[in-house]
Every structure is written in structure tokens, then in C-alpha cells.
Amino acid sequence: MGNRIYLDNCSFNRPYDDQTILRNYLESEAKTYIQIQIINKVFELVWSYMMDYEIFFNPFDNRRNQIQKWKSVAKINIQYSESNILLAKEIQKQNIKVKDSIHVACAIEAECKYYITTDDKLLNKNIDNIIITDPIDFIKQLGV
């Protein structure tokens, strides 16, 4: 399933970050491009219970509501499972936070090729069976 991608919560929130910072602006534009490609069925968006959890705790109603709408666009929604938690625990051994490890485990379980994030701590990790990248590098890899 080479066209399955997982956009994590950091990616979805990037447009709400300070857009006068060039990196934030460029990543926001790249993420918007990726979302257009999802709508155009070039990519299949994967969602997860961890996305639901993090969005629930977003203190900003507008952000929470806008991001939550993407759940209905997702082709796959990964639910909690023991196998998912076991994989997340393995991923945590690479010094990855619990929530992040669950996101990555969900992406792997859904057979995503790419995990797209703006989290620098995750971008420096090599995890089997998935490519971790930021929105800009993802687009570069596509040759767009």
C-alpha cells in the first residue's frame, strides 16, 4: 500500500503555528498540498485512536473541529489493540515518547509507507517498515 500515509497531530497543527517563521510556513504549505492530494485520492489517509485522543485534548475549539473533520476523509482508522501496544513498546526503546510511539505503531499496522511529522525528535529516528519524514521532504521525494 505505497500510497497510504499518516499525518500526525503535529502536522495537522502546523498551520496554527507562527507563520512568520519560514519553516512553519513552508511546512504548512506542503501539508496543504498533501491534503489536496488526499482529497484527489492520490494518497490514502490513515487515522488512529491516538489522533482522536490528542485532538480531544486540543484546547482550541476551532483547531480541534477542523482537524477532526479529516477523520471522515481517512480510508483506514486504526483502533486500539494489544498488538499495536506491543509494537509501540518496541518503538519506545528508541527513546520515542509513548504517544508518538503509538502513532507510529498505528501507521505501521496500517501498512503506511510514510509517517509525516514536523516533530524534530521523530524526524531523526529510523524505524523499520516506515519512512519518517516532514511535509517538505515528503513532497521532494515525490519529485513535485
MARPA-126700 format. One line per 5 residues: number of its first residue (from 0); for each residue x, y, z of N, C-alpha, C. Coordinates in steps of 0.001 Angstrom, whole numbers, plus 500000, padded with zeros to 6 digits. Layout:
// MARPA-126700
NUM = X:Y:Z:X:Y:Z:X:Y:Z  ... $
This chain:
// MARPA-126700
0 = 500829:498820:500000:500000:500000:500000:500876:501247:500000  501574:501494:498926:502521:502587:498827:501902:503965:498895  500610:504054:498771:500002:505380:498792:499334:505715:500129  499516:504872:501135:498962:505154:502463:499934:506024:503248  499393:507089:503831:500225:507981:504626:499536:508286:505953 $
5 = 500360:508627:506917:499880:509004:508243:500400:510401:508537  499507:511350:508654:499848:512704:509084:499614:512765:510586  500657:513061:511342:500456:513082:512792:499874:514413:513252  499596:514486:514529:498952:515659:515104:499792:516923:514914  501113:516794:515000:501989:517960:514780:501790:518523:513381 $
10 = 501687:517649:512396:501481:518098:511016:500154:518832:510871  499111:518258:511434:497802:518900:511335:497774:520257:512036  498573:520409:513072:498582:521670:513814:499551:522705:513250  500407:522323:512307:501416:523246:511798:500836:524565:511265  499717:524576:510563:499189:525862:510087:498783:526826:511198 $
15 = 498646:526329:512408:498272:527174:513534:499494:527728:514274  500679:527287:513848:501914:527808:514432:502254:529153:513793  503206:529845:514344:503615:531166:513868:504080:531084:512415  503293:531654:511513:503586:531560:510080:504624:532584:509620  505093:533450:510509:506192:534338:510139:507532:533605:510192 $
20 = 507533:532414:510783:508724:531558:510780:508682:530756:509488  509715:530907:508667:509720:530329:507328:509467:528830:507341  510104:528106:508224:509898:526653:508276:508427:526322:508493  507788:526998:509433:506374:526741:509713:505516:527018:508490  505812:528119:507814:505042:528490:506625:505204:527445:505523 $
25 = 506450:527060:505247:506698:526093:504169:506099:524721:504497  506226:524291:505751:505627:523007:506134:504105:523071:506068  503535:524203:506410:502079:524369:506308:501626:524271:504865  502341:524922:503970:502002:524867:502544:502147:523443:502009  503214:522775:502403:503432:521399:501961:502331:520483:502491 $
30 = 501942:520682:503749:500875:519865:504333:499557:520105:503612  499295:521335:503253:498077:521653:502500:498095:520952:501143  499238:520958:500484:499377:520254:499204:499089:518761:499381  499632:518172:500436:499412:516748:500713:497919:516485:500934  497258:517355:501664:495825:517179:501915:495020:517266:500616 $
35 = 495424:518144:499713:494755:518218:498413:494932:516895:497669  496118:516316:497758:496366:515028:497102:495559:513904:497752  495301:514026:499048:494436:513049:499723:493011:513176:499179  492525:514390:499080:491175:514628:498538:491079:514103:497104  492165:514277:496338:492200:513815:494947:492509:512319:494821 $
40 = 492574:511634:495964:492756:510179:496018:494115:509703:495505  495096:510595:495522:496463:510194:495204:497031:509408:496384  496655:509821:497594:497091:509156:498819:495883:508776:499651  496053:507734:500452:495031:507315:501415:495490:507747:502797  494680:508550:503451:494981:508996:504801:494609:507903:505798 $
45 = 495504:507686:506752:495243:506750:507843:495031:507561:509121  494036:507171:509875:493679:507799:511144:493885:506784:512253  493862:507235:513500:494011:506287:514612:493336:506791:515881  493177:505884:516796:492617:506223:518099:493502:507235:518825  494792:507223:518557:495686:508189:519195:495448:509595:518647 $
50 = 495097:509702:517369:494721:511011:516822:493483:511518:517546  492479:510661:517697:491255:511050:518413:491580:511535:519821  492442:510795:520487:492818:511125:521866:493476:512500:521933  494474:512742:521086:495186:514017:521139:494291:515185:520726  493463:514972:519730:492574:516038:519279:491563:516397:520367 $
55 = 491093:515388:521085:490133:515627:522172:490682:516636:523182  491991:516599:523412:492604:517463:524411:493132:518779:523836  492897:519021:522556:493284:520303:521970:492412:521388:522594  493015:522381:523242:492215:523390:523960:491517:524406:523052  491826:524388:521765:491258:525363:520846:490152:524723:520019 $
60 = 488921:525174:520246:487760:524580:519574:487902:524564:518061  488301:525671:517473:488403:525752:516015:489414:524745:515471  490574:524694:516087:491605:523737:515642:491093:522309:515775  490545:522020:516936:490040:520665:517208:488996:520274:516167  488064:521156:515883:486995:520846:514933:487514:520698:513505 $
65 = 488438:521564:513102:488982:521493:511748:489792:520218:511526  490606:519866:512497:491428:518657:512361:490550:517408:512402  489582:517388:513289:488712:516216:513442:487968:515884:512154  487692:516887:511332:486995:516649:510065:487751:515680:509159  489063:515632:509308:489865:514754:508445:489657:513277:508759 $
70 = 489098:512986:509917:488814:511586:510249:487851:510983:509231  486880:511766:508786:485903:511252:507817:486513:511056:506434  487654:511671:506178:488353:511526:504896:489249:510288:504906  489690:509906:506087:490612:508773:506215:489988:507489:505685  490792:506698:504999:490338:505420:504449:490455:504299:505469 $
75 = 491349:504487:506423:491589:503460:507440:491639:504153:508791  491008:503539:509791:491028:504055:511153:491504:502926:512059  492710:503061:512564:493294:502021:513404:492775:502167:514831  492217:501090:515351:491680:501059:516709:492712:500463:517672  492503:500703:518934:493361:500137:519980:493408:498622:519860 $
80 = 494604:498082:520007:494750:496624:520048:496008:496283:520850  496050:495100:521366:497221:494646:522116:498452:494608:521220  498285:494167:519977:499430:494100:519064:499974:495502:518786  499078:496484:518702:499507:497857:518487:500332:498356:519676  499883:498052:520871:500598:498486:522077:501948:497783:522194 $
85 = 502005:496506:521846:503287:495789:521885:504284:496402:520904  503816:496737:519715:504689:497377:518734:505127:498749:519241  504223:499495:519825:504563:500818:520372:505638:500699:521453  505551:499675:522279:506563:499469:523328:507932:499181:522737  507965:498462:521631:509236:498222:520924:509790:499534:520378 $
90 = 508930:500346:519820:509335:501635:519247:509850:502568:520336  509264:502497:521527:509693:503343:522648:511141:503080:523033  511644:501907:522736:513038:501566:523059:514021:502447:522301  513544:503145:521279:514397:504066:520525:514297:505484:521078  513913:505590:522343:513775:506875:523022:512702:507745:522366 $
95 = 511580:507130:522069:510432:507814:521489:509326:507834:522533  508693:508984:522683:507647:509159:523683:506481:508204:523428  505730:507924:524484:504634:506950:524425:503618:507300:523337  503084:508526:523355:502067:508902:522364:502616:508812:520945  503841:509304:520766:504453:509242:519430:504645:507799:518982 $
100 = 505040:506945:519901:505257:505540:519545:503945:504873:519134  502850:505264:519757:501550:504701:519388:501144:505191:518005  501359:506466:517729:501083:506985:516379:501856:506179:515334  503140:506015:515563:503989:505293:514599:503522:503848:514472  503215:503211:515592:502734:501828:515551:501444:501716:514737 $
105 = 500558:502675:514894:499313:502671:514116:499608:502798:512628  500539:503665:512279:500910:503841:510875:501501:502557:510301  502332:501899:511069:502933:500641:510614:501854:499571:510474  500967:499482:511457:499886:498496:511409:499006:498693:510166  498834:499945:509757:498013:500253:508582:498795:500092:507272 $
110 = 500048:499691:507394:500930:499493:506238:501177:500790:505467  501315:501882:506217:501684:503154:505600:503143:503079:505162  503425:503699:504055:504818:503812:503624:505482:505002:504325  504677:506067:504536:505216:507301:505110:504471:507725:506362  505250:508188:507329:504742:508835:508537:505221:510276:508449 $
115 = 504283:511213:508345:504626:512615:508117:504431:513395:509409  505508:514072:509824:505513:514799:511086:506353:516061:510965  506156:516976:511891:507026:518145:511998:507829:518089:513303  507765:516983:513986:508433:516780:515273:509888:516379:515029  510819:517283:515343:512237:517029:515081:512751:515778:515793 $
120 = 512227:515477:516968:512692:514293:517699:512336:513010:516965  511223:513014:516264:510828:511835:515482:511548:511786:514136  511808:512957:513566:512420:513008:512235:513824:512415:512217  514463:512340:513365:515817:511790:513428:515848:510296:513709  514698:509658:513706:514626:508235:514050:514484:507366:512804 $
125 = 515134:506222:512838:514967:505201:511798:514177:504056:512401  513011:503820:511850:512140:502762:512348:511834:501826:511193  511956:500528:511457:511695:499529:510420:510276:499656:509886  510126:499416:508605:508829:499305:507927:508103:500619:507692  508764:501762:507916:508110:503047:507647:509168:504126:507443 $
130 = 508853:505085:506599:509724:506230:506373:509147:507412:507140  509934:507965:508045:509507:509131:508807:510079:510358:508111  509198:511285:507766:509608:512451:507001:508749:513651:507365  509213:514827:506992:508400:516021:507206:507641:516337:505914  506661:517236:505969:505853:517504:504769:506671:517971:503559 $
135 = 507688:518782:503787:508505:519297:502684:509310:518175:502034  510002:517388:502848:510798:516285:502288:509907:515235:501626  508717:515044:502150:507785:514108:501527:507488:514547:500089  507196:515825:499916:506916:516345:498581:508148:516232:497683  509322:516498:498257:510565:516361:497473:510738:514919:496989 $
140 = 510421:513953:497852:510550:512546:497494:509600:512179:496352  508493:512911:496257:507535:512662:495181:508025:513239:493857  509012:514121:493944:509515:514755:492736:508617:515860:492207  507832:516447:493123:506902:517522:492723:507649:518830:492607 $
